[in-house]
Amino acid sequence: MAKKEDLVPGNIVEIGVGDKVPPYLHVVALISSTLRVEQDSLAGEREAVSKTTKRVEENSDIQEKRCMVFAGSTFVNGNCICLVTYTSISAETGRELSQI
């Protein structure tokens, strides 16, 4: 995977087991049959969560965004193709913090 500073929204990247996600990604295609990501640093979920290509409404809670992979998450199972959507941590976490 490219370095965070080399990525811009619109880039397509392949992600797999062990990769730590630097930007925010939208899962566009699964290479493996399952995809699981640890995102406890952002969403507070202690278990790895399954990801999918199925879209959800933009204003959904962060835990419902199964088609998104968030900065700081780690892939623990599977491979996929993703679209870089944001490169700044303020993009999603800032929105979530403003709702508290």
N, C-alpha and C positions, 0 to 999 in steps of 0.2 A: 504494500500500500504506500502511496505517496505521503510525504511529510505534510503536516497540517498547513504549514505556510505556503505550500505549493498548490493547495486545493482551493477552488472557488465554487460557488453555487453553480450547478449545471454539470460539473464533472461526474463521470461515471467511474465507479471503483468496484473492485472485487474484494470481498472481505471473507475471512475464514477464521477457524478455531485459533484462539490465542491472540488475535488482533485486538488492540485497544482502539476504540473509535475516537479520532480527534475532532471531526466536525459532526454535524447533525446529518443523518442520512435517511432517505426514504427507500425502503426495500422495493425493488422493481421486479426482481426475478430470483427465485430460489434455485440454487444449483443442487443442493441436497434435499432430501425429503423433509427434513426438519431443520429448524433454526432456533437456537436458544442463546439468550444474551443475559449476562449479569448486569443489572443497571441499578444496584442498590445505592450507589453514591448519589444518584439523582432522584429516584423514585422511592427509595427506602424499602424496596422489595428484597427480602432475604433470599428468595429462591430465584434461580434463573427463569426468565420468562420466554415463552414461545413468541416468535415473530412471524409475520405473514405479509403477503403483498396486498391484502384486502384493505382498502382505504376506509378511514373513519372521518367524521366531521371534524373540521379544523378546531372548533372550540371544545372538543372532548377533553376529559381529564387526561393527564399524562399517562396514567396506568392503562387507559383504553387505547392508546395509540400503538397498536400492535404492528403497524406497518412502518413505524419510525424507530430508528436506533439513535440513541442520544450520546453526545460527547461524554467521554469518560467510561462508557460501557465496555464490556469485554465479551467477545464471542466465545462461548464454551462448547457449542455444538453446531455443526453445519457450515455451509458456505452460501454466499449470495452475491448478487449484483445490486449495487445501490446507487442512488442519485444523491449527490451532495446538495443539501437544501440550505443550510446555514453554516457558517464557519466561526461564529462568535458564540461563546457560552451565554451571553446575555439574551440571545434569541428566545430560547425556550424556558430556561430557568428564570429569566427576568419576568416573563409572563406569568409563570407559576407563582413566584414570590409576590407579585403584585396582587394576587388573589387571596393572600393570607390576611 
